[in-house]
Amino acid sequence: MYFRGVKNIFIPLQYLAYRLKAKGAHGIHSPFVYELFHKVVCESPDYYDFLPIEHLRKRLLTSKEVIEVVDFGAVKKGKYNKKVKDIVRKSAIPAKEGRLLFRLVNFVQPKTMVEMGTSLGISTLYQHKARPEARMITMEGSPGTSTYAGMNFKIFNEENIKRVVGDFAQTLPEVIKNLTSVDYVFFDGNHRKEATLDYFQKFLPLASGHCVFVFDDIRWSTGMHEAWKEIIKEPRATVTVDLFSFGLVFFNPTQVKQHFVLKNWE
């Protein structure tokens, strides 16, 4: 398994426990989750949007550019210069996970989407391309990183992506104030337990009945895994799905509250 931004990739015992619990199609007794499993987790067609995004990744991996990065995250704080190719190599979403997000957005068909953690925009493009007519807000703490992502969006002629720049502590209240509801939120901007739970609680009142919250790197650290275990207890979260690195939270009031651990290696 792959975790961005950390050298200690995963705790072996956690992964073993996940493998022992994870179910395939025959162990799923929910029609909604069964459909999710087949259309999002297992489906693997090559959509035409994938190739241009991966061409962008390859180009960035050979880039000699250096940008200024302001980091508010859990790994390293401060302002420093960083090579674009190193950001892509260490922080960009892998193709397999990007494609899963694409299929998830295609499955949910959201009208309003928020991403917390733009980086250089590869994950943004995967999600946006699945639903280009949706309102897409992507939040990034580092001005230099967000500006570079904006350049990548222009390459794809994407005008329907709104970039919000700055420390989430200052920018998130304004973003939430201007939203009446959300259908999709991707949490990938701060991998600390307290911050993750705070963001979750702030977006919770805005979650529509067909909304999904996606939490990245739920086993990135003990704190992140503790946050995930608290999130799945939330009464308004009707269906929660553990994919080892991703955690999915659905809010459909017609669904019985259930938690699923699903295979993601088929």
C-alpha positions in Angstrom: 0.0 0.0 0.0 1.0 3.6 -0.6 0.9 6.6 1.7 2.0 10.0 0.5 4.3 12.0 2.6 5.5 9.4 5.1 8.5 7.1 5.1 6.8 4.5 7.4 4.2 3.3 4.8 1.9 1.4 7.1 1.8 -0.6 10.3 1.9 -4.2 9.2 -0.5 -5.4 11.9 -3.1 -2.9 10.7 -2.8 -4.0 7.2 -3.1 -7.7 8.2 -6.2 -6.9 10.2 -7.7 -5.1 7.2 -7.0 -8.0 4.9 -8.7 -10.4 7.4 -11.8 -8.2 7.6 -12.1 -7.0 4.0 -15.0 -8.5 2.1 -15.6 -9.0 -1.6 -18.8 -9.1 -3.5 -20.1 -12.3 -1.9 -19.9 -10.8 1.6 -21.9 -7.6 0.9 -25.5 -7.7 1.9 -26.4 -4.1 0.9 -27.6 -3.4 -2.6 -26.2 0.1 -2.5 -22.7 -1.0 -1.3 -22.8 -3.9 -3.7 -23.3 -1.5 -6.6 -20.6 0.8 -5.1 -18.2 -2.1 -4.9 -18.7 -3.1 -8.6 -18.9 0.4 -10.1 -16.3 2.2 -8.0 -13.9 -0.2 -6.3 -13.6 -3.0 -8.8 -14.4 -1.4 -12.2 -11.3 -0.6 -14.2 -12.1 0.8 -17.7 -9.7 3.3 -19.2 -11.8 6.5 -19.5 -10.4 8.9 -22.1 -9.8 11.5 -19.4 -7.2 9.4 -17.7 -4.4 9.5 -20.3 -4.0 13.3 -20.4 -3.8 13.5 -16.6 -1.1 10.8 -16.6 0.7 12.6 -19.4 0.7 15.7 -17.1 2.1 13.6 -14.2 4.9 12.3 -16.4 5.8 15.8 -17.6 5.9 17.1 -14.0 8.1 14.2 -12.9 10.8 15.5 -15.3 10.3 19.2 -14.5 13.4 21.1 -13.3 11.2 23.9 -11.8 11.4 24.9 -8.2 8.5 26.6 -6.4 8.0 28.1 -2.9 5.9 25.9 -0.7 4.2 27.0 2.5 3.3 24.0 4.6 0.7 23.9 7.3 0.5 20.2 7.5 1.5 17.4 9.9 4.8 16.4 8.4 6.7 19.7 8.0 5.7 23.3 8.8 7.2 26.5 7.3 8.2 28.0 4.1 10.8 26.5 1.8 11.6 25.8 -1.9 10.8 22.5 -3.4 11.3 20.8 -6.7 8.1 20.2 -8.6 9.1 16.7 -9.5 9.6 15.9 -5.8 6.2 17.2 -4.9 4.7 15.0 -7.6 6.7 12.0 -6.5 6.0 12.3 -2.8 2.6 14.0 -2.6 0.6 13.5 -5.8 -2.2 11.0 -5.8 -1.3 7.7 -7.5 -3.0 6.8 -10.7 -4.9 3.9 -9.1 -6.4 6.1 -6.4 -7.1 9.0 -8.8 -9.0 6.7 -11.0 -11.0 5.4 -8.1 -11.9 9.0 -7.2 -13.0 9.6 -10.8 -15.3 6.6 -10.6 -16.7 7.6 -7.2 -17.5 11.1 -8.5 -19.1 9.5 -11.6 -21.1 7.3 -9.3 -22.3 10.0 -6.9 -22.9 12.7 -9.6 -22.4 15.6 -7.2 -23.5 19.2 -8.0 -21.1 20.8 -5.4 -17.6 19.4 -4.7 -15.0 20.6 -2.2 -11.4 19.4 -2.1 -9.2 20.2 0.9 -5.6 19.9 -0.4 -5.0 20.8 -4.1 -1.3 20.2 -4.3 -0.4 20.5 -8.0 -3.9 19.6 -9.1 -3.7 16.0 -10.3 -6.3 14.8 -7.8 -8.4 17.8 -8.6 -8.4 17.0 -12.3 -9.3 13.3 -11.7 -12.4 14.4 -9.7 -13.4 17.4 -11.8 -13.2 15.4 -15.1 -15.7 13.0 -13.8 -18.3 15.8 -13.3 -17.1 18.9 -15.2 -20.4 20.7 -14.9 -20.3 20.5 -11.0 -19.2 23.4 -8.9 -15.7 22.5 -7.8 -13.9 24.3 -5.0 -10.3 23.2 -4.3 -8.5 24.5 -1.2 -4.7 24.8 -0.8 -2.6 26.4 1.9 0.4 27.2 -0.1 0.1 30.1 -2.6 3.0 28.9 -4.8 1.5 25.4 -5.0 -2.0 26.6 -5.8 -0.7 29.0 -8.5 1.2 26.1 -10.2 -2.0 24.0 -10.0 -3.9 26.8 -11.7 -1.4 26.7 -14.5 -2.1 23.0 -14.9 -5.8 23.6 -15.0 -5.3 26.1 -17.8 -3.5 23.4 -19.8 -6.8 21.4 -19.6 -8.9 24.6 -20.3 -10.7 24.1 -17.0 -12.4 27.3 -16.0 -15.0 25.8 -13.6 -12.5 25.1 -10.8 -12.3 27.7 -8.0 -9.1 27.8 -6.1 -9.1 29.0 -2.5 -5.6 29.8 -1.1 -4.5 30.1 2.5 -4.4 28.5 5.9 -7.6 26.4 6.3 -8.2 27.9 9.7 -8.8 31.3 7.9 -10.3 30.1 4.5 -12.6 27.3 5.5 -15.1 29.5 7.5 -15.6 31.7 4.4 -16.0 28.7 2.1 -18.6 27.1 4.3 -20.4 30.4 4.7 -21.0 30.6 0.9 -22.3 27.0 0.6 -25.9 25.9 1.3 -25.0 22.2 0.8 -22.3 19.9 -0.4 -22.5 16.6 -2.3 -18.8 15.6 -2.2 -15.9 16.5 0.0 -12.3 15.1 -0.3 -10.3 15.6 2.9 -6.6 15.6 2.1 -5.1 18.7 3.5 -4.1 18.1 7.1 -3.4 14.7 8.5 -3.8 15.4 12.2 -6.6 13.9 14.3 -7.9 17.2 15.7 -7.9 19.0 12.4 -9.6 16.1 10.6 -12.4 15.9 13.1 -12.8 19.7 13.1 -13.2 19.8 9.3 -15.6 16.9 9.5 -17.8 18.6 12.0 -17.8 21.9 10.0 -19.0 20.2 6.8 -21.4 17.8 8.5 -24.4 20.3 8.6 -24.0 20.9 4.8 -24.0 17.2 3.8 -26.9 16.5 1.3 -28.8 13.2 1.4 -26.6 11.8 -1.5 -23.4 13.2 -0.2 -20.1 11.4 0.3 -17.1 12.5 2.4 -13.8 10.9 1.3 -11.0 10.8 3.9 -7.5 10.1 2.5 -4.8 8.2 4.3 -7.0 7.0 7.2 -4.1 4.9 8.4 -1.4 7.6 7.8 -0.9 7.7 11.6 -2.4 6.5 14.8 -4.1 9.9 15.2 -5.7 9.7 11.7 -6.9 6.2 12.4 -8.4 7.3 15.7 -10.2 10.2 13.9 -11.6 7.7 11.4 -12.9 5.4 14.1 -14.7 8.4 15.6 -16.1 9.5 12.3 -17.8 6.2 11.6 -19.7 6.5 14.9 -21.4 9.7 13.8 -25.2 8.9 13.8 -25.8 10.9 10.6 -23.2 8.8 8.8 -25.4 6.0 7.5 -22.9 4.0 5.4 -19.2 4.0 6.0 -16.7 2.1 3.9 -13.0 1.3 4.7 -10.8 0.8 1.7 -7.6 0.8 3.8 -6.2 4.1 2.6 -9.5 5.8 1.8 -12.5 6.1 4.1 -15.9 6.8 2.5 -18.8 8.3 4.5 -22.3 8.4 3.0 -25.3 10.3 4.4 -28.3 8.7 2.6 -31.1 8.7 5.2 -32.8 5.8 3.4 -29.9 3.5 4.2 -29.5 1.5 7.4 -26.4 2.5 9.4 -23.7 0.0 8.5 -19.9 -0.1 8.3 -18.1 -2.1 5.6 -14.5 -3.1 5.1 -14.1 -3.8 1.4 -11.3 -5.4 -0.7 -9.5 -2.9 -2.9 -7.0 -5.2 -4.5 -9.2 -7.0 -7.0 
